[in-house]
Structures are given as C-alpha cells and as structure tokens.
Amino acid sequence: MATKMTDKQKEQFYRKRRNLNFQSSAALDGLDTKLVELTDEQVLERLAALRRHYER
C-alpha cells in the first residue's frame, strides 16, 4: 500500500516538475537552459542579496 506524501515532499516534487516543464517549454522555443538546484537556505540567501542590491 502506498503512503501519502508529506507537504515537504509534495513541494519538492512539484518544484522539480515545474523546472522540468520550463526546460521542456524553453527547448521547444530553441533555448538551451541549465537546471539550477538550490537548497532553501541558498534561495533565501540569494533573495536577500538581490533585495540589498535593488533596494538601495
């Protein structure tokens, strides 16, 4: 019997699906994109850096 996915597992699954769908869509338009995988901490760090840069 299969077990239900936790909210965190669902989030990770849909994030990966969304990335793959974007890559597939971009490939149809002739664009070559590379998959970038960041941890949650890296995402928050990058957002903070961008905010510092653009909110001067």
N, C-alpha and C positions, 0 to 999 in steps of 0.2 A: 504494500500500500504506500502510495506517495505521500510525503509530508508537505505541508503548506510552507511557502517561502515566508521568511520574516520580511518586515518592511525594508530593512537594510539590504537584504538580498534582492528584493524587487527593484529597489532604486539602482543597485549596481547592474542588474540585468537590463533595465530599460535604458540606462545611460550607455551601455555597450551597444544595444540595439540602435539607439539614436545615432551614435557615432558611425556605426557600420552603414546605416541608411544614408547618412550625409555623404560618406565616402562613395557609396554607390551612385548617388544622385550627381555628385561632382564628376565622377568618371563618365557619366552619360553626357555631361557638358564638355568633356575633353580636359578636365582639370585633374591634376595628379596631386592628391593630398596625402600627407603622412599622419598616421594616428598618433596623437599625443595623449598619454595616460598620466594623469596627475593624482596624487593622493589628496584627500580632503584638506590636509594641512597645507599642501603646496598650492591648492586652489585659493585658499584663504590668504596665503602669503602673497600670491600674485595679484589678487584683487586689492589688497591693501597697498601694494606698490603702485598699481595703476591709479588708485584714488589719490595717493600722495602726489603723483605726477600731474594729474589733471585738475586737482582741486587747489591749485596754488592761489 
